[in-house]
Amino acid sequence: MRPWLAFGVLVLLCQPAAAQDLSGKSVSLLIGFGPGGGYDLWGRTVARHIGRHLPGKPSVVPQNMPGAGSYVAASHLYGAAPKDGTVFGIIARDAALGPLSNAPGARFDATKMSWLGSPTREHNACIASSSAKVKKADDLRTHELVLGDTGPGTGTRSYPKVLNDLLGYKFKLVSGFRSSADVFLAMERGEVDGICESLDSIIQRRPEWIPNKVINVLLQAGAESRPELKGVPNVLTLARNAEEKQVLEFLYAGQDIGRPFVAPPDLPPERLKMLRDAFSATMKDPEFVADVQRSKLDLEPENGEHIAALIAKIYATPKPIVDRVANLIK
């Protein structure tokens, strides 16, 4: 082979690696909520470690982009963010259902987004201050319970709205909170009575609440009931017929999505692989694992392929069920 030809082949072989080198670049990790909540904690924890697993080991800067239950961040990632691997983010587990239900502000196609993975699976709990009249789930049929919610597209709003209609509960929602941390403060000030929120977020932010009976756990939701919530009904078992079961399964599908990290659509294949590989490597990084344990977070990672397949399954839900849920959560 002629020297100039060999050199040309070498350049071509090296181009993909060079194209992925992020040396000297600043990578942005968008967080779809304000500071202080569970998504913010997960986003900042991943940001501290994932840069070591990206080509060139760039700095990864977390940036809060709250609004509309993370639809603002998701829509930005979908339409405006560069498609070169320098911007990705964490959005609400239920945000992926927004476009399917024609939610206002959900200007993205969840089936086309580049899903990177989730560090955990989720388990939801509806809680009430011990001073509230509502002490158990059955009380919700006779007494009103004021809940704080963090915006459309989040379980803090959609879960209680559907449960009101489906099961005859009396949740009353107060909107305008930027994160669950703000709702917890409002509960302590007596401004609201409770919230439907990630159990891990509750335990991490207020570890004394459940063991000291500062709150009552009214309902739980997840594929399996949590042993520490013995006696607390699992919402998924409360359906009275096949249609209600489909509604609840669709409504709570986001629990398996966990705390999803996502990048813009139409990434070059090598860039998508770069981000997914970096995310998966981070989940196994001993320093990351130790950081997660210090924060008392529950590490049950899922990869991007799993999340993408789950999104596809959710979008195959029969239209009448989707329409019913969409009408309920407007």
C-alpha angles and dihedrals in degrees: 000000000000115000094240091049092049090050090051092051090049091052091050092049092051097048098085092053092045091047089057096048108115095182111150093007126118114230117206123217108195118209113204094213139052124267123290105038133102095267090051091051093049092044094052093043092054091043091058092059114021094077090071088063098048120089109269091015096252124191112262114213119200113219125186114226104173126178141114095007091305094310087119092058094041093050091048091051090049099047114016110023118099115260096222103095095262095107130048134139154186120256137178116292090233096045090091089067092056100086090043090058094039092244114183111257096020095120100165142079108242092198091060098046119107104246113203101182143266128262092216149011117242138233119193127213132186108214136185132197111257088241092062121101090236108084101159138014096266089059088066089076092062106025131053118235120199112219131188116228132196099212145284116320093037129103089235086075109021098047098055093041092056093042090054091058099035101042103022095248124159106226113156115200128217112194135197102074115136095207142356089260088066090051091051089054090048089052090053090050091050093244094123133015102223153321141236101234146143109295091220091054090052093048093045096047099036107020092168097054100084101036092044092045093236084143137025118229105223103177139006130198131195141103088276130025115249115246093224089060096057110166094020109120118243109231091220090065095054097076112120097199142012095271093052089049090054091048093052093044091052093044093053097038088109091070090077090047087063116179100343124207113203141177132201120287125259096034114169106263093247091053093050090049090048092055095042092048091048092050093049092047090050091055088060097040108120092217091052092046091051090048091052091049092051089054090049092237124154111243112205103142126199123191128237095257090057092050092047091051091049091051090051090051092050091051089055091064111126111269096236089059092046091048092050093052091043091054092048097051098046 
